Amino acid sequence: MTVKRYYADAYRSTFTTTINELAQDEKGRWYAILEETCFYPTGGGQPHDTGMLGGRRVLEVENVNGEIRHYLDAPLEEGVTINGNIDWDRRFDHMQQHAGQHILSASFIESLGYETISFHLGQETLTIDLEIPDLTREEAKRAEALANQVIREARPIETKWVTEGELGDYPLRKQPDVDGPIRLVIIPDFDYNGCGGTHPASTSEVGGIKILDWEKHKSHIRLRFICGDRIRTHLQAKHDLLRDLTGIIQAPEEGMKEAVLRMIDRQKDIEKELEGVKVEYLKLEADVLVNSVQEVAGHLLLSRVYDERPIKELQGLAQQITARNEDVVVLFAVKNGAKLQLVGARGKASTAALKESVRPVFDLINGKGGGKDAFVQGGGEAIISKEELMDEWIRQL
């Protein structure tokens, strides 16, 4: 079995070892099993380490049925002694984030009594799921403040292996569900937690914790946050964005909110003006189209096909036309992307059975719709042309 050096010293980034086994998995990926390793495998919510091994890139590290597999970009030679190098920036980032999660979860318990039920360490942010239905801004600030206080106090972060029988000696946040010796990560008088991840020796090395946002997820709250150097990276990105926006909007940072609100109000005014222009345009279009009515199968019919036109606009146009001629039947078909959509309307004096006529038409496009005899609408897949669809609707009418 591989000796796991990352448990003894999370700060160790170089080591020498022997390749005990070299093989390929079912996907053809080369992996090495080592006599000892400093590479942390994916587990407990923490991603794996990366780095170099004997001049080969370590792409992934996984614990498969008790053996630690180091997946390589090219094979090595079995039985040889090689040097390993951990990607230290990635390792230390994971140490900061994982320890920060312990501190924040413990802070929610300490300050509010809120339990963490799951945790995920992503490439840019972390999340914890809190077993509560809702979270206020004041509560989040309280937990964040306590977490950062613990970081400033530079409390020690200790690790200790215990037996199952010794677990009762510690006020664990959550009971471990593993067999055999159990590794505890301890912040004395604050947090006691079973964990196999890598952590710094002091809370001060976490650097800081910043809660970003949270949302309802199923029956609990999913909270997103960052720790350590990720805060600086996040702040720089926000600063760059804000600087760019001040140039685009032509407003200083302190006046940004008011400037954006003014732009939104202006946009709303413009949209109202455009809506009025659209209504007037539809009236003019209706005046033109109403003169193109033709008699078909005993009905005064107006049919048109379009490409990429909003269905709501066609509904309004149909209503404008039937208001001008109470005997007319209006049929519209439009292709919007991969969809074919239909609108049908009749004037008050018309007896056309639009609802009955459109049912077999929907079947041609695997579609559905509804309405009454005076007005129908719906759509489906664009598996035939809009012209063919319109011809069939006229035939059914």
C-alpha positions in Angstrom: 0.0 0.0 0.0 1.2 3.5 -0.9 2.6 5.6 2.0 0.5 8.8 2.1 3.1 11.5 2.9 0.5 14.3 2.5 -1.0 13.3 5.8 2.4 13.8 7.7 3.3 17.0 6.0 0.9 19.0 3.8 3.6 21.5 3.0 5.9 19.0 1.3 5.9 19.5 -2.4 8.9 17.4 -3.6 9.7 13.8 -2.9 11.5 10.7 -4.3 9.7 7.4 -4.7 9.6 4.1 -6.6 7.0 3.0 -9.2 5.6 -0.2 -7.8 3.1 -0.7 -10.7 2.5 0.8 -14.1 -0.8 0.0 -15.9 -3.6 1.2 -18.0 -7.3 1.5 -17.0 -10.3 0.5 -19.0 -10.1 3.8 -20.9 -6.5 3.2 -21.9 -5.1 5.9 -19.5 -1.7 5.2 -18.0 -1.4 5.3 -14.3 1.4 4.7 -11.7 1.1 3.2 -8.2 4.0 4.5 -6.1 5.8 3.3 -3.0 5.0 6.6 -1.4 3.4 9.8 -2.6 2.8 13.5 -1.7 0.0 13.7 -4.3 -3.4 14.1 -2.7 -6.2 12.1 -4.5 -9.7 13.4 -5.0 -11.8 12.8 -1.9 -13.8 14.4 0.9 -14.9 17.2 -1.4 -11.3 18.3 -2.2 -9.9 17.9 -5.7 -6.7 16.1 -6.5 -3.2 17.5 -6.8 -1.4 17.9 -10.1 2.3 18.2 -10.9 5.2 16.3 -12.4 6.4 12.7 -11.8 9.6 11.5 -13.4 9.3 14.1 -16.1 5.6 13.2 -16.9 2.6 15.4 -16.2 0.3 14.1 -13.4 -3.2 14.8 -14.8 -5.3 13.2 -12.1 -5.0 11.3 -8.8 -7.7 8.9 -7.7 -8.1 6.4 -4.9 -9.5 3.3 -6.7 -10.3 0.4 -4.4 -7.7 1.4 -1.9 -4.9 2.0 -4.4 -3.8 5.6 -5.3 -3.5 5.9 -9.0 -1.4 8.7 -10.5 -2.7 9.2 -14.1 0.1 10.4 -16.4 0.2 12.0 -19.8 2.7 9.3 -20.9 4.0 6.0 -19.5 7.1 5.6 -17.3 9.1 2.5 -16.4 8.0 0.2 -13.6 10.4 -0.4 -10.7 12.5 2.8 -11.3 13.1 5.5 -8.7 11.8 8.9 -9.7 11.2 12.4 -8.4 7.8 14.0 -7.8 6.9 17.6 -7.7 3.5 18.9 -6.5 1.9 22.0 -8.1 2.3 24.0 -4.9 0.0 26.9 -5.9 -2.9 24.5 -6.5 -2.1 22.5 -3.3 -2.0 25.6 -1.1 -5.1 27.0 -2.7 -6.9 23.8 -1.8 -5.5 24.0 1.8 -6.8 27.5 2.2 -10.2 26.7 0.8 -10.8 23.5 2.7 -9.7 25.0 6.0 -11.9 28.0 5.3 -14.8 25.7 4.8 -14.2 24.1 8.2 -14.1 27.6 9.8 -17.2 28.9 8.1 -19.2 25.8 8.8 -18.2 25.9 12.4 -19.0 29.6 12.6 -22.6 29.0 11.3 -23.0 26.4 14.1 -21.4 28.6 16.8 -23.3 31.8 15.9 -26.6 30.5 14.6 -26.8 26.8 15.2 -27.0 26.1 11.4 -25.6 22.8 10.3 -23.6 22.2 7.0 -24.9 19.1 5.2 -22.6 19.1 2.1 -19.6 20.9 0.7 -18.0 21.4 -2.8 -14.7 22.9 -3.6 -14.8 24.2 -7.2 -12.1 25.9 -9.4 -13.2 29.4 -8.6 -15.6 29.2 -5.6 -16.8 26.9 -2.9 -20.3 26.1 -1.7 -21.8 24.7 1.4 -25.4 23.5 1.8 -26.9 24.7 5.1 -29.8 22.7 6.6 -32.1 25.7 6.8 -35.0 27.0 4.6 -33.8 30.6 4.4 -30.9 32.9 5.3 -30.9 36.6 6.0 -28.1 39.1 5.1 -27.6 39.8 8.8 -27.2 36.1 9.6 -24.6 35.7 6.9 -22.7 38.7 8.1 -22.7 37.4 11.6 -21.2 34.0 10.6 -18.7 35.6 8.2 -17.5 38.0 11.0 -16.9 35.2 13.4 -15.0 33.2 10.8 -12.7 36.0 10.0 -12.1 36.7 13.7 -11.0 33.1 14.1 -8.6 33.6 11.2 -7.1 36.8 12.7 -6.6 35.0 16.0 -4.1 32.6 14.2 -5.4 29.6 16.0 -3.6 26.3 15.4 -5.1 23.7 13.1 -4.2 20.3 14.3 -4.6 16.8 12.9 -4.9 13.6 15.0 -5.6 9.9 14.3 -8.0 8.3 16.7 -9.9 5.0 17.0 -13.6 4.7 16.8 -13.7 4.2 20.6 -12.0 7.5 21.2 -14.4 9.6 19.2 -16.5 10.2 22.2 -13.7 12.3 23.7 -14.2 15.0 21.1 -17.2 17.3 20.4 -17.4 16.4 16.7 -19.5 18.5 14.4 -20.5 15.4 12.5 -20.0 11.7 13.2 -17.6 10.1 10.7 -19.0 7.2 8.6 -15.7 5.4 8.0 -14.2 2.2 9.5 -10.8 1.9 11.1 -8.5 4.8 12.3 -10.2 8.2 11.9 -8.3 11.4 11.1 -9.6 14.5 13.0 -8.9 18.1 12.0 -9.1 20.2 15.1 -9.2 23.9 15.8 -9.1 23.7 19.6 -12.2 25.0 21.4 -13.9 25.8 18.1 -14.1 22.9 15.6 -13.6 19.2 15.7 -14.2 17.4 12.4 -13.3 14.1 10.8 -11.5 14.9 7.6 -8.9 13.5 5.2 -8.0 16.7 3.4 -4.9 18.9 3.5 -5.0 22.0 5.7 -2.5 24.7 6.8 -1.1 24.7 10.3 -2.8 27.9 11.4 -6.1 29.6 10.7 -4.1 32.8 9.8 -2.9 31.1 6.6 -6.5 30.9 5.3 -6.2 34.6 4.8 -9.8 35.5 5.0 -13.3 34.4 4.1 -15.8 36.2 1.9 -19.4 35.1 1.4 -20.5 35.9 -2.2 -24.2 34.9 -2.4 -26.7 32.2 -1.6 -29.8 30.6 -3.1 -32.6 28.2 -2.3 -31.6 24.7 -3.3 -34.3 22.1 -2.8 -35.2 22.3 0.9 -32.0 24.1 2.1 -29.7 27.0 1.4 -26.7 26.7 -0.9 -24.1 29.4 0.0 -21.2 30.4 -2.3 -18.0 31.8 -0.8 -14.2 32.2 -1.4 -11.1 32.1 0.9 -7.5 33.3 0.9 -5.9 34.3 -2.3 -9.1 33.8 -4.2 -10.5 36.9 -2.5 -7.8 39.0 -4.1 -8.3 37.4 -7.5 -12.1 38.0 -7.2 -11.6 41.6 -6.0 -9.2 42.4 -8.9 -11.7 41.0 -11.4 -14.5 43.1 -9.9 -12.2 46.2 -9.8 -11.3 45.7 -13.5 -15.0 45.4 -14.4 -16.0 48.4 -12.4 -13.2 50.5 -14.0 -14.3 49.4 -17.5 -17.9 50.3 -16.7 -17.1 53.8 -15.4 -15.5 54.4 -18.8 -18.5 53.0 -20.7 -21.2 54.7 -18.6 -19.1 57.9 -18.2 -19.8 58.1 -14.4 -17.5 57.9 -11.4 -17.6 54.8 -9.1 -19.6 56.6 -6.4 -22.2 57.7 -8.9 -22.4 54.3 -10.8 -25.6 53.1 -9.1 -27.5 56.3 -9.9 -26.2 56.4 -13.5 -27.3 52.8 -14.1 -30.8 53.5 -12.6 -31.2 56.5 -14.9 -30.2 54.3 -17.9 -32.7 51.7 -16.9 -35.5 54.3 -16.6 -34.6 55.7 -20.0 -34.6 52.3 -21.5 -38.1 51.7 -20.1 -39.2 55.0 -21.7 -37.7 54.0 -25.0 -39.4 50.6 -24.9 -42.8 52.3 -24.3 -42.2 54.6 -27.2 -41.2 51.7 -29.4 -44.3 49.8 -28.4 -46.4 52.7 -29.5 -44.6 52.9 -32.8 -45.1 49.1 -33.3 -48.8 49.5 -32.7 -49.0 52.3 -35.3 -47.0 50.2 -37.7 -49.3 47.2 -37.3 -52.3 49.5 -38.0 -50.7 50.6 -41.2 -49.8 47.1 -42.2 -53.3 45.9 -41.4 -54.7 48.7 -43.7 -52.6 47.4 -46.6 -53.3 43.7 -46.0 -57.0 44.0 -45.6 -57.2 44.9 -49.2 -55.5 41.6 -50.2 -58.4 39.4 -49.1 -59.3 36.6 -51.6 -62.4 34.3 -51.7 -61.4 30.7 -51.1 -63.8 27.8 -50.5 -66.6 30.2 -49.5 -64.4 32.3 -47.1 -62.8 35.7 -47.4 -59.2 34.6 -46.7 -56.0 36.4 -46.0 -53.0 34.1 -45.6 -49.3 35.0 -45.2 -46.1 33.2 -44.2 -43.1 34.8 -42.5 -39.6 34.2 -41.2 -38.4 35.2 -37.8 -41.3 37.3 -36.6 -42.6 37.4 -33.0 -45.8 35.5 -32.6 -47.2 38.2 -30.3 -46.8 40.7 -33.2 -48.7 38.4 -35.6 -51.5 38.0 -33.0 -51.9 41.8 -32.9 -51.8 42.1 -36.6 -54.5 39.4 -37.0 -56.7 41.2 -34.5 -56.2 44.5 -36.3 -57.3 43.0 -39.7 -60.4 41.2 -38.3 -61.4 44.5 -36.7 -61.4 46.1 -40.1 -63.3 43.4 -41.9 -65.7 41.2 -39.9 -66.0 38.7 -42.7 -62.3 37.9 -43.1 -60.4 34.8 -42.0 -56.7 35.5 -41.3 -54.1 32.7 -41.3 -50.5 33.3 -40.5 -47.5 30.8 -40.4 -44.0 31.8 -39.2 -40.7 30.0 -38.9 -38.8 31.1 -35.8 -35.6 29.1 -35.5 -36.4 25.4 -35.5 -40.1 26.1 -34.8 -43.1 26.6 -37.0 -45.9 28.7 -35.4 -49.5 29.4 -36.4 -52.0 32.2 -35.7 -55.5 32.1 -37.0 -58.4 34.7 -36.4 -61.8 35.4 -37.9 -64.1 38.4 -38.0 -67.4 38.5 -36.1 -69.4 37.7 -39.2 -67.3 34.7 -40.4 -68.4 31.1 -39.6 -65.0 29.5 -40.3 -64.3 26.6 -37.9 -60.7 27.5 -37.1 -60.3 25.2 -34.1 -61.4 22.2 -36.0 -59.4 23.0 -39.1 -56.1 23.5 -37.3 -56.0 20.2 -35.4 -54.7 18.0 -38.3 -52.3 20.7 -39.2 -50.6 20.5 -35.8 -50.1 16.8 -36.3 -47.9 17.5 -39.4 -45.3 19.3 -37.2 -45.7 17.3 -34.0 -47.2 20.3 -32.5 -49.9 21.5 -30.2 -52.1 24.5 -29.7 -55.5 25.7 -28.8 -58.1 28.4 -28.8 -61.6 28.9 -30.0 -63.2 29.0 -33.4 -62.6 32.7 -33.5 -58.9 32.6 -32.6 -56.3 29.8 -32.5 -52.6 29.6 -32.1 -49.8 27.0 -31.5 -46.7 25.5 -33.0 -44.4 22.6 -33.5 -41.2 21.4 -35.2 -40.1 22.9 -38.5 -40.1 19.5 -40.3 -41.9 20.8 -43.3 -41.9 24.2 -44.9 -44.1 27.0 -43.8 -45.6 27.2 -47.2 -46.6 23.5 -47.1 -48.1 24.0 -43.7 -50.1 26.9 -44.9 -51.4 25.0 -48.0 -52.6 22.2 -45.7 -54.3 24.6 -43.3 -56.2 26.2 -46.2 -57.2 22.8 -47.5 -58.5 21.8 -44.1 -60.5 25.1 -43.8 
